Structures are given as C-alpha cells and as structure tokens.
Amino acid sequence: MPTKNPPFKIILGSSSKARREILSEMGYEFTIMTADIDEKGIRREKPEDLVMALAEAKADAIVQRLPNGGRSEEDDCTTLLMLITADTVVVYRGTIREKPTSEKEAREFIKGYSGSHAAVVGSVVVTNLSTGKRCGGWDSAEVYFLEIPDEVIDSLIDEGITFNVAGGLMLEHPLTLPFVDAVVGSTDTVMGLSKALTEKLFLEAQ
C-alpha cells in the first residue's frame, strides 16, 4: 500500500509489533514511544472501562515526557501531531485476562481457549498534541478455536511470545492460526488496533 500523506504526523505509543504492522498496513508513517506505566495499578470492573483507562493513562504518560509537545525544530507549525495509544484485554467466561504472568497461567489461558471461544476488547485513543483534543473508543471481537494440541501449547510457551500479549492470545501466530475456527468482528481488533476505529478517531481529533 502506498504511504499516505495525511495532514498530521503520528506517534504510536506502543511497543507492540502487531500494532506497528497494522498502522503500516494502513499506509501511515510514524515514530514510536512507549508509556512504561504500571498497568496493574489501574483497575476497572468492566473490560471496556479498563482498556479505555489504560490507553488514556499511556497517553498521559507519553505527553508528560514529550519535549516541546513532541514537535521538532524543523516541523511545519501547520502540521498536526497525533499520538495513538491503545490497550487490549481478553474476556474468557466473564473474566478479564491481561498478559500471563507465569508459565502456569499461560498454559491455563491457552488450554481454556481450546475448543472454546473468547472475546477481545480493544481501545484506541488519539490525542491531538497540537490542540490537546483527545478522542477515544473501543471495539470488540469474538474468536472461536478448534482443539489446540498440547504440543502446540508447549511450543507457544517455550517461544515466550504468549507472555507479551493480552490473554496469551496471538491470533496471527503461525502456531495459533491453524486452530482459529472463526472470528466474529475485525481481525485487527483482535491483533490490537482496530483500523476502522483508528481512522474514525483521526478524523474526530483534527
């Protein structure tokens, strides 16, 4: 896809490889910053409220660290600066799941999905660093799985990638993908950044 020439520059406030790939697929160029917040220190009962609170906290943390509001000396003053932050959780049988904290938890998470299904709730927050305007929203999707063999679960855990994603769920992973039966909703929401929601928020934040 050809790179877009939007009337703004973008900072992606995430270290997620999947989010980087999605934003690149959308045709945008961007720089990366990470928030490095204590995510466990922010708790909400509803998954939608939690992902919104975390994305907003990430935005606040990055804004505080940006020199000159994120603008460099050679920037055109008419060019808007947009910061994207996001968060994703998995909801399984009514329980919110974030990144697994141990091998035991990762194994329990993945075995639970085997032959079952889970919901993914993801937020996107776009902060216009030039005006201070902030717009956010959330999206959700359902993922249905076939039976996942124990040896596949072992391989996922040995690789370690499962500890870096919400619910230990990495839809696009070559080991996981063959056992995805269906996705109800957008795949990019499951991967961490809803394309449709992001585009909508870009427009609203200008």
Helices and strands as residue ranges (DSSP letters): E 8-12, H 17-25, E 31-32, G 39-41, H 47-65, G 67-70, E 80-92, E 95-97, H 103-113, E 117-128, E 134-145, H 150-159, G 161-164, G 166-168, G 177-179, E 180-184, H 187-191, H 195-205
